[in-house]
Amino acid sequence: MTPAAAMRLAIEQAEQVKGSTYPNPPVGAVILDSDGQIAGVGGTQPVGGPHAEVMALQAAGDRAKGGTAVVTLEPCNHHGRTPPCVDALLAAGISSVTYAVPDPNAEAAGGAQRLVDAGVTVSPGLLADEVEKGPLREWLHKQRTGLPHVTWKFATSVDGRSAAADGSSQWITSEAARADVHRKRAAADAIVVGTGTVFVDDPTLTARRPDGTLTDHQPLRVVVGMREVSLDANVLNDDSHTMLIRTHDPHEVMRSLGDRTDVLLEGGPTLAGAFLRAGVVNRILAYVAPMLLGGPITAVDDIGVPSIVHAQRWRFDGITAIGPDVRLSLVPN
Ligand SMILES: NC(=O)c1ccc[n+]([C@@H]2O[C@H](COP(=O)([O-])OP(=O)(O)OC[C@H]3O[C@@H](n4cnc5c(N)ncnc54)[C@H](OP(=O)(O)O)[C@@H]3O)[C@@H](O)[C@H]2O)c1
């Protein structure tokens, strides 16, 4: 197997554990034996458990000796809740390490240098772009800015409406698109809505499998607004934890979620407008249905753009067909 193919497999491993590793990064690793065959794969386990490299080494056993480790993030070099991954790689007799992204965290960095010093061949940067935009996107943002990464996700008709005139919005998009949203939720740390969405839709805001059962990891549910939420509201059921934040200030919401990494903003047009005005949205995921609704309920309220020259400019970084719908991914221009 080529190193690039092994890295793609490591990226898949990382995607699979996304959401379950908080506050650690979701990392994937593949061990190739000395003949270049896959000997073991692994992903980061929930906090306190083994990191990806250790999982993959355990799966590889003796076949790791003289082999290559392919990892999405530079192997760590510090004693946290678990021993340094560099120690495990050296103890297993790995002779070369290929990784995608250097560790930006000063405490954990230095792994590559220690491996080089120990005589291991180290190749950084393989598919770094894919890893940075993919499984490590939110974690890297948190490391660089200290703030959670916010994705505004919404479903819209092709004419930019997020509900019909009577407020009903279930469902604009197909089952396939909604299943995709549930996968995103299962990987997120928190889902944020305003009280308006809770009153109109009474959503549960859980991550569910296609058969309706709850996924293992449930994000924190966050409701923003001054109005009292009824104890009967689905968002207060026992399926997950819920935080009620009495504010209209997106920055205060961000502070309340300061220890989180991956936040999904799923509110209606009012909250989405407030977050966009405040400049705290890092990515947009628009699920666009081939449907026209017309009427007054647009996907987003006023975002403080008085004229076209002041438009918020974003750029598409992914366009994906999902069933009959399209998922548009946008990042700031
Ligand atoms: N298509 C979609 O993806 C989607 C997603 C969600 C909702 N929806 C639809 O959107 C509609 C609900 O819209 P909405 O705009 O009322 O929902 P919302 O944005 O979720 O909630 C609005 C409420 O949030 C609070 N709030 C928080 N920050 C605010 C701020 N800076 N300024 C003003 N209010 C703030 C206010 O509550 P208080 O008055 O309590 O302070 C406000 O009434 C429903 O028809 C629903 O079906 C569609």
The ligand as an SDF file (V2000), in Angstrom:
LIG
                    3D

 48 52  0  0  0  0  0  0  0  0999 V2000
  -34.6270   25.3390    7.9370 N   0  0  0  0  0  0  0  0  0  0  0  0
  -33.8560   25.2910    8.9960 C   0  0  0  0  0  0  0  0  0  0  0  0
  -32.7120   24.8260    8.9420 O   0  0  0  0  0  0  0  0  0  0  0  0
  -34.3820   25.8250   10.2950 C   0  0  0  0  0  0  0  0  0  0  0  0
  -33.6170   25.6750   11.4490 C   0  0  0  0  0  0  0  0  0  0  0  0
  -34.1250   26.2060   12.6340 C   0  0  0  0  0  0  0  0  0  0  0  0
  -35.3570   26.8690   12.6300 C   0  0  0  0  0  0  0  0  0  0  0  0
  -36.0480   26.9630   11.4880 N   0  0  0  0  0  0  0  0  0  0  0  0
  -37.3420   27.6690   11.4480 C   0  0  0  0  0  0  0  0  0  0  0  0
  -37.1100   28.9790   11.9270 O   0  0  0  0  0  0  0  0  0  0  0  0
  -38.2920   29.4670   12.5720 C   0  0  0  0  0  0  0  0  0  0  0  0
  -37.8990   30.0190   13.9300 C   0  0  0  0  0  0  0  0  0  0  0  0
  -37.0960   31.1570   13.6980 O   0  0  0  0  0  0  0  0  0  0  0  0
  -36.4770   32.0410   14.8510 P   0  0  0  0  0  0  0  0  0  0  0  0
  -35.6760   33.0540   14.1670 O   0  0  0  0  0  0  0  0  0  0  0  0
  -37.5620   32.4400   15.7910 O   0  0  0  0  0  0  0  0  0  0  0  0
  -35.5800   30.9420   15.6120 O   0  0  0  0  0  0  0  0  0  0  0  0
  -34.2400   31.1090   16.4620 P   0  0  0  0  0  0  0  0  0  0  0  0
  -33.3170   32.0100   15.7620 O   0  0  0  0  0  0  0  0  0  0  0  0
  -33.7830   29.7420   16.7410 O   0  0  0  0  0  0  0  0  0  0  0  0
  -34.7360   31.7630   17.8290 O   0  0  0  0  0  0  0  0  0  0  0  0
  -35.0240   33.1220   17.9280 C   0  0  0  0  0  0  0  0  0  0  0  0
  -34.9350   33.5460   19.3740 C   0  0  0  0  0  0  0  0  0  0  0  0
  -33.5960   33.4790   19.8130 O   0  0  0  0  0  0  0  0  0  0  0  0
  -33.3950   34.4460   20.8490 C   0  0  0  0  0  0  0  0  0  0  0  0
  -32.2350   35.2210   20.4950 N   0  0  0  0  0  0  0  0  0  0  0  0
  -30.9690   34.8300   20.7300 C   0  0  0  0  0  0  0  0  0  0  0  0
  -30.0920   35.7320   20.3070 N   0  0  0  0  0  0  0  0  0  0  0  0
  -30.7950   36.7420   19.7640 C   0  0  0  0  0  0  0  0  0  0  0  0
  -30.4500   37.9730   19.1700 C   0  0  0  0  0  0  0  0  0  0  0  0
  -29.1670   38.3660   19.0510 N   0  0  0  0  0  0  0  0  0  0  0  0
  -31.4340   38.7650   18.7040 N   0  0  0  0  0  0  0  0  0  0  0  0
  -32.7080   38.4010   18.8240 C   0  0  0  0  0  0  0  0  0  0  0  0
  -33.0960   37.2370   19.3950 N   0  0  0  0  0  0  0  0  0  0  0  0
  -32.1590   36.4130   19.8780 C   0  0  0  0  0  0  0  0  0  0  0  0
  -34.6830   35.2230   20.9600 C   0  0  0  0  0  0  0  0  0  0  0  0
  -35.3860   34.5730   22.0170 O   0  0  0  0  0  0  0  0  0  0  0  0
  -36.0800   35.3060   23.2700 P   0  0  0  0  0  0  0  0  0  0  0  0
  -37.1870   36.0810   22.6900 O   0  0  0  0  0  0  0  0  0  0  0  0
  -36.5030   34.1570   24.1070 O   0  0  0  0  0  0  0  0  0  0  0  0
  -35.0520   36.1450   23.9240 O   0  0  0  0  0  0  0  0  0  0  0  0
  -35.3600   34.9590   19.6510 C   0  0  0  0  0  0  0  0  0  0  0  0
  -36.7460   35.0700   19.7220 O   0  0  0  0  0  0  0  0  0  0  0  0
  -39.2420   28.2790   12.6370 C   0  0  0  0  0  0  0  0  0  0  0  0
  -40.1920   28.4350   11.6300 O   0  0  0  0  0  0  0  0  0  0  0  0
  -38.3550   27.0880   12.3710 C   0  0  0  0  0  0  0  0  0  0  0  0
  -39.0820   26.0380   11.7620 O   0  0  0  0  0  0  0  0  0  0  0  0
  -35.6010   26.4730   10.3200 C   0  0  0  0  0  0  0  0  0  0  0  0
  1  2  1  0
  2  3  2  0
  2  4  1  0
  4  5  1  0
  4 48  2  0
  5  6  2  0
  6  7  1  0
  7  8  2  0
  8  9  1  0
  8 48  1  0
  9 10  1  0
  9 46  1  0
 10 11  1  0
 11 12  1  0
 11 44  1  0
 12 13  1  0
 13 14  1  0
 14 15  2  0
 14 16  1  0
 14 17  1  0
 17 18  1  0
 18 19  2  0
 18 20  1  0
 18 21  1  0
 21 22  1  0
 22 23  1  0
 23 24  1  0
 23 42  1  0
 24 25  1  0
 25 26  1  0
 25 36  1  0
 26 27  1  0
 26 35  1  0
 27 28  2  0
 28 29  1  0
 29 30  1  0
 29 35  2  0
 30 31  1  0
 30 32  2  0
 32 33  1  0
 33 34  2  0
 34 35  1  0
 36 37  1  0
 36 42  1  0
 37 38  1  0
 38 39  2  0
 38 40  1  0
 38 41  1  0
 42 43  1  0
 44 45  1  0
 44 46  1  0
 46 47  1  0
M  CHG  2   8   1  16  -1
M  END
$$$$
